[in-house]
Amino acid sequence: MSELASTQPTSPDSFDERFGIRLYKEYFNFGSAHFLIFADSSREELHGHNYRATLEIDASLDDAWLVADFLIVKPIFRGVCDSLDHRTLLPLRNPHLKIEQSDRETTVYYKDDRYVLPNRDVCLLDIENTASELLAKWICEKFLEQLSSQMPALKPQRVLVSVQESRGQSAIYERRWQR
């Protein structure tokens, strides 16, 4: 007997359900410069993207039958995106880069290359590389830090952040909790 035939039929009244919100506003964007370091330790040229980010949150409904108040969630997510806008993104944990920062400027060393940038034009990120996948994770973590302080009662079951670096090309990071 096949495995399919041996399974018990499920009740037509049995189902799982979830509630969530999805945010994909035009202003969840940031224009940033970056370069990737590849596995063979080569790097791509310094270049930029006009990134767009989206956010999904799944959670139980609250006492007002809402997952979360959009009026609270949107500015938090926008603020995280804005913190990356018009900056050169640099990964602090990449073993192939040496980054030094003085009062006025940031200097980045990669093999024989040296970049010197004003501090106000730099965003140092506690990540290994400035790949969209890791940017999505960084954005998610910063968002969750702020969300927990502003909406402590909200206990997400799932949060997904996507980062689109060009039209039709996105990376995602998803975090799930067993609640």
C-alpha positions, -999 to 999 in steps of 0.1 A, spaced: 0 0 0 14 34 -9 21 60 18 -6 82 4 -32 55 6 -23 48 42 -27 83 55 -59 92 73 -81 118 56 -82 151 73 -114 167 84 -127 193 60 -131 215 91 -95 211 102 -72 239 92 -44 261 104 -47 299 102 -24 328 107 -27 365 108 -1 389 96 7 423 82 28 431 51 44 465 46 59 475 13 58 513 12 77 534 -14 95 552 14 111 520 28 141 526 6 177 536 10 204 545 -15 237 531 -4 272 523 -17 289 490 -10 311 463 -23 311 426 -17 341 404 -7 337 370 -24 347 336 -10 380 337 -29 387 370 -12 383 390 -44 360 420 -43 337 438 -66 339 474 -74 325 500 -51 290 508 -65 255 517 -52 219 505 -52 186 521 -46 174 494 -22 138 488 -12 128 469 18 96 451 28 84 437 61 60 409 71 49 401 107 28 372 118 14 373 153 -18 365 172 -44 391 172 -43 415 201 -73 427 223 -83 451 194 -82 422 169 -50 436 153 -16 420 146 0 454 151 -8 490 147 5 502 113 9 537 128 35 524 152 52 498 130 58 519 99 79 547 114 101 521 132 108 502 100 113 534 80 137 547 106 159 516 103 159 520 65 167 557 68 197 549 89 213 533 58 203 560 33 231 579 16 258 560 33 287 537 23 279 504 40 309 487 55 310 452 72 329 453 105 333 415 107 348 408 73 383 393 79 396 408 46 390 444 56 407 466 80 386 495 91 399 524 112 379 554 123 391 587 137 371 617 148 365 629 112 370 600 88 369 563 82 397 545 64 391 511 49 420 489 37 416 459 14 448 444 1 465 473 -17 433 495 -19 426 523 6 393 542 9 390 573 30 355 586 37 340 612 60 324 595 90 290 611 82 290 592 49 297 558 65 275 532 82 295 505 100 275 473 102 281 444 126 280 419 97 304 398 77 296 412 42 272 438 27 252 412 8 215 418 6 208 387 27 228 401 56 214 435 51 179 420 55 190 403 87 206 435 101 174 454 93 153 428 109 174 427 141 174 466 144 137 467 137 129 440 164 151 458 190 130 490 185 97 471 182 102 453 215 107 486 233 78 504 216 53 474 215 64 450 243 31 432 242 36 421 206 51 387 203 57 379 167 56 343 155 74 352 122 91 383 108 103 384 73 124 413 58 132 414 21 158 437 5 156 444 -32 188 458 -47 173 461 -82 140 454 -97 132 417 -96 162 408 -75 157 405 -37 171 386 -7 151 377 24 157 370 60 131 353 81 130 347 118 104 323 134 95 317 170 77 288 186 51 305 207 
